[in-house]
Amino acid sequence: MFLCLEIASLSARNFMRSTVPVWSHETSVKGVPLSKLTWPWYSRASYWFMDTVTLVVREVVEFHYTLFDLDTIQLLTWSVPPYLISRAADPHIHCCFYDASCHKNLKQMPSAVVRTINSLGNIGVWGFSSLAVLSSNEHTRRVARIYLIGDLAGMVLKNVIKSVEGGAGVRPGNEHFPQKKTFGGFPSGHMFEATYMVTTLGLEYGYKVGLPLSAFAGLVFGTLIGSNRHYASQVVAGGALGIVYGVAAHKLINSTDNRSLSYGVGGDGNGGVACRLGYAF
């Protein structure tokens, strides 16, 4: 939804400008500056809309290009030992919060606290993402836009992984759910979003933002395990995925390399607008 709003917002802003956006490749048609061309309103609208859509598409493509590089592979490799250790400790940790003999939860936080922590996480994610539309600062809009792209991409991957029924995805016992084996616990989506926010915004804005967000991520970690929503290993896996996506988002935010997607706008010889789009493999 926010991506659609961002496209509409950017298109509206660009349509009202008399100059070409800074990311455009073409500044003239047959030597005449674009700002001095007399185009019908629908030609100008088509140009601005294509320019904006291409920007978002390019960032989506480049995010996934950035996601699969040596740094992210190393991060995934480093996350394996903590995951295996937490997987072995899952039964011992879970028995502190759940009594399987009588199907009862133990040592539970107040439900209002759990709901508040979950709500704060959602507010933080969508609140910052809304800056892709609401902020008047171009860099802030770019950060929020790429942040949203990474968050949505990660949640899609998380849902795909959760759809696979396997031993790692079995949810822990919980008195609020039937006493039978249920799946969909691996990886934790809430922990993904928490660590993704910590990594992306912490790297971008420094420790003054990163430390409070880290403390909040710690609360999410404890809440997910203590409320028997996830095993510790599932929370660790979600956290590792969030860090990987956060590093990729930070690299793209600070990248000036436009190697993947190229495009341009020019005349079609009949007074209209011609667009070209290319991708370099």
N, C-alpha and C positions, 0 to 999 in steps of 0.2 A: 504493500500500500504506500509506504513512504517513498519507494523508488518511483512509483507513478506520480506521486505528488512532487517529487524532486524534478522529474522530467517536465511536468507542467510548470513548475515554478521557474526553472531555468529558461524554459522556452518563452515564458511571459516576459521575464527580465530582458532576454536577448532580443525579443521582438521589438521592445520599446527602445533599444539602443540604436544609435545612428552609426555605430562603428562595429567592426567585426570582433567577435570574442577572441581573447588572447590565445585560445587553443586551436583556432582555425588554421588550416594550412594555406588556404588561398586568401589573398587580400585584394585581388583585382581580376577583372575579366577583360582580356585583350587590352591590358594597360590602363583600364579605367578603374579607379578605386571602387570597391563594392558600396561604400557609403554614398557615392555619388550616382550610382545607377538608379534609374527609375524603373522599379519592378512593380508589377501588380501586387496587391496585398497578399494574395494567395501564394505567389512565388516567394515573397519574403517569409511568410509563415512556414512554408515548406522547408526553406533553407534553415531557419532557426530551429525548427523541430528536428530535422535530420541531424543538425550539428549537435544538439543536446542529447538525442538518443544515442548517437555514435559515441559521445563522451562516456555515457553510462555503460554501454556495451563494451567499450574498450577497457574500462576499469574492471568490469567483471572478468573479461578474458585475461587481463594482466594479473589480476589477483590470483587466479588459479595457476597461471604460469609461474608466479612468484612462490606459490604454495609448495610446488614440487621442486625444491632445490636442495643443495647439500646441507644447509643450515637446518631445514625442517626435518630432513632425514636423521641428522645427528640428534635433534631434540627428541624425536620419536624413539631412537635407540636408547637414549639416556632414560627415557620414561619406562622402559621395560623392567629393569630391576625393581623400582618402587612398586610397580603394578604386581609383579610376581610375589613380592614380600607381603603386600597387603592382601593378595588373594589367599595366601597361606594363613594369614591372620584373621580372615573374615569370620570363621565360626567362633573364634575366641572373643572377638569384638562384639559380634552380634548377640552372644549369650548375655552380655551385660545389659542389653536393652530389650530382650525378648525371652520369655519362658515358654519353650516349645511344649512342655508337658501339659500346660493349661491354656495355651494359646493366648497369652497376655503380654502386653507391653510392659516394660519396666523403666523406671527412672526417666519419665517423659517430661519434656519441656511443656509449658502451657501452650495449648493449641493456638492461642492468640499471638504468642511470640513467633511461632512457626509461620503462621499466615502473614504476619508483619514482615518478616525477613524475606519471604517469597515475593510479597508485593513490592517491597523496596527494590528487589532485583529487577522486576519487570519495569518499574517506574524508571530506574536508572537506564536500562537498555533503550526503551522507547523514548525516554526524555532526551537522551543525548542524540539519538538518531533523528529526532525532529529538527535538530539544528541544521540538518542537510537542507531544510526548507526555510527555517525561520531566521537563521543567522545572516547578518549583513556582511560578515567577514568571509572572503573567498576561501582562505585556508581552512577555517573552521568548517565550512560547508563541505570541503573536500575530505577532511578527516571524518566527519560524521557520515558522509556518503560511503566512503570505503569501509568504515566501521560497520555500517548496516549491511553492506554487501557481504562482508566476512561473516557476520552473525547469521544471516539468512543461509549462506552456503554451508556453514557449520551445522546449523540445525537440520538442514536437509540431509546431510551426511549422517548425522546422529540418528535420524528417523529411519534411514535405510539400514543402518547397522542394527538398530533395535528390532527391525522386522525379522531378523534372522533369529530363530529360536535355538539357543545353544546354552551350554552350562554356564558360561560367563554372564548371560543375560537374565538368569533366574533371580527374581526379586526376593529379598529377605522376608521372613515371617512377620506378620503384622496383624494385630487383633482386629483391625478395621477392615481386613480383607479375608476372603475365604481361606481356610487352611488347606490350600492346594498349591501346586507349583504354577507360578505365573512368570511370564517373561517380560522383556522390555526394560530391564534395568541397566543394561550396558550400552553405551556409557551414560553418565548422568548429564542431562541437558542443562539443569540448573547450575551445575558446577562448571560446565563448559562456558556458559554465559558469564559467570563470575570471573573466571580466570582470563577469559578473552577480554573482558573489560579492563581488568587489572593490567594485563600485558600491553594492550593497545594504547590505553590512555596513560599508563605509567611511563612507558617508553617515550610517548609523545610529549607529555607535560611534566615529567619529572616526579621526584619522590613526594612532593607536596600533594600530588593527586594519587600517586601509586600506593603510599602507605595507608591512607584511610580505606582505599578500595581493597587493599590486601587484608586489612582487618575484617572488612565485610565478607570477603571471600572465605576467611577462616570461620566466620559465623555460619555461612552457608554449608561449609564442609561438615562442621559439627552437627548442624541441624539435620542434614540429609541422613547422616548415619544414626544419630540419636533418635530420630523419629521413625526409624525402620523403613525408610523409603528406598534406600540403596545400601548395598554392601560397601565397605571401605574401598575395595578394589574398583568398583564401578565409579565411585566418586573420583578416585585417583585417575582413572582413564579419562573421565570427562574433563578433569583439570588439565591433563597433558594435552588433550585435543585443543582446549582453549588457548593454551600457551603457544602451540604450533600456529594456530590461526592468527593469534595476536601478533606474533613475530612477522608473519607474512603481510599482515595489514600494515604494520609499521614500516616495513621495507617499501611497500608500494606507495604509501603516503609520502615518503621522502625520496621517491624515485623520480627522475626526470627522463627516463628512458622510454621512448614511445616505439620500441622496436616491433611490437606485435601488430598493432592495427593502424593503418594509415587511411586517410580519406581526404577528399577535397571537393570543392564546389566551383562550378564554372558555368559559362553559357552553353546552351545547346544549339546555338546557331539560329534559333527561331524566336529569340526573345525570352526564352524560358530558362530554367535553372537545371543544370545537369550535375548529378552527384556521382562520385566514384568511391568505392570502398575496397580495401585490400588487406589481406592478412599475410604476414611473413612467417612461414614455418621454419 
